[in-house]
Amino acid sequence: MRYIETFKEGMHTSDIYLCKNKQIALTKNGKEYGNLLLQDKTGTIDGKIWDLSSPGVGNFESMDYVQVEADVTLFQGSYQLNIKRIRKAREGEYVEADYLPVSRKDIGQMYEELMGYAKSIRNPYLSRLVLSFFGDEAFGKAFRFHSAAKSVHHGFVGGLLEHTLSVTKLCDYYASYYPALNRDLLITAAMFHDIGKTKELSTFPENDYTDDGQLLGHIIIGTEMIGERIRTIPDFPAKLATELKHCILAHHGELEYGSPKKPALLEALALNFADNTDAKMETMIEALNAGGENPGWLGYNRLLETNIRRTGE
């Protein structure tokens, strides 16, 4: 099949993709058109059906696999598909594994590296807490398969692991550079900071918000998960438990970004910086990749709140 990451302006594609989302929108002239988000394992792309009355437009819904005939165009710095014909794909015409976006890094190796950080924690209570999650086979399997987001950054199989490992590495560097930091607390908080996303988001191919995700969010979910597990560990220090939960609650840094509390501990501040660094870097990398080889400005990015382009060679 022709993967989305290989698309170039002017290319024609006739292949099957997963329709992640389907909406009926209106043009400025009030005419209805189809607004789609299509996906394969290499990424996503917007698709437009400008003539919904065309006999080539069949019946299909979100999360259906669809056979698409379309031209690749460039709009505001990103590729999109101008769809001429589309229908629901039949069973046997596609292999589901081709439509799950997967980390480009070795998932097993990343998890082994993360476990190395878990085993480096010296505090016996934090060590037992971390290993009770990451040393559990069922949890580890689910964690390795999960994404870190629906669409913003690391929205692929292994994305949660990749992001968590990156944040943990940054926190390990901070701890070595700033001796005032409690390394055990910081590394533990880094490994746990997004643990709630295992329940906030459903598994692939949906990778969408659950009811708990919509109503509570991963910060609250993660704090509750940690609190419940701490209560099973005899004599776990109450002050340490509160400090760890604060780091998780404050890791987005600002109230308007979803954190119930702003960082009040040095470790919480370091975790916020590490999380924000990796999230923003990955967001920009994914936006640049979506622009293909376009050397010019790619337009305003609402997540980064600025116009972006590649660095000149």
Salt bridges, closest charged atoms under 4 A:
GLU5 OE1 - ARG104 NH2 2.73
ASP64 OD1 - LYS88 NZ 3.95
ASP71 OD1 - HIS12 ND1 2.88
GLU93 OE2 - ARG87 NH2 3.11
GLU93 OE2 - ARG90 NH2 3.16
GLU113 OE2 - LYS169 NZ 2.95
GLU162 OE2 - HIS154 NE2 3.98
ASP172 OD1 - ARG183 NE 2.93
ASP194 OD2 - HIS163 NE2 3.39
ASP194 OD2 - HIS193 NE2 3.27
ASP194 OD2 - LYS197 NZ 3.37
ASP194 OD1 - HIS218 NE2 3.16
ASP194 OD1 - HIS251 NE2 3.28
GLU200 OE1 - HIS218 ND1 3.37
ASP208 OD1 - LYS150 NZ 3.18
GLU254 OE1 - LYS262 NZ 3.44
ASP275 OD1 - HIS163 NE2 2.87
ASP275 OD1 - HIS193 NE2 3.25
ASP278 OD2 - HIS154 NE2 3.52
ASP278 OD2 - HIS163 ND1 2.62
GLU282 OE1 - HIS154 NE2 3.97
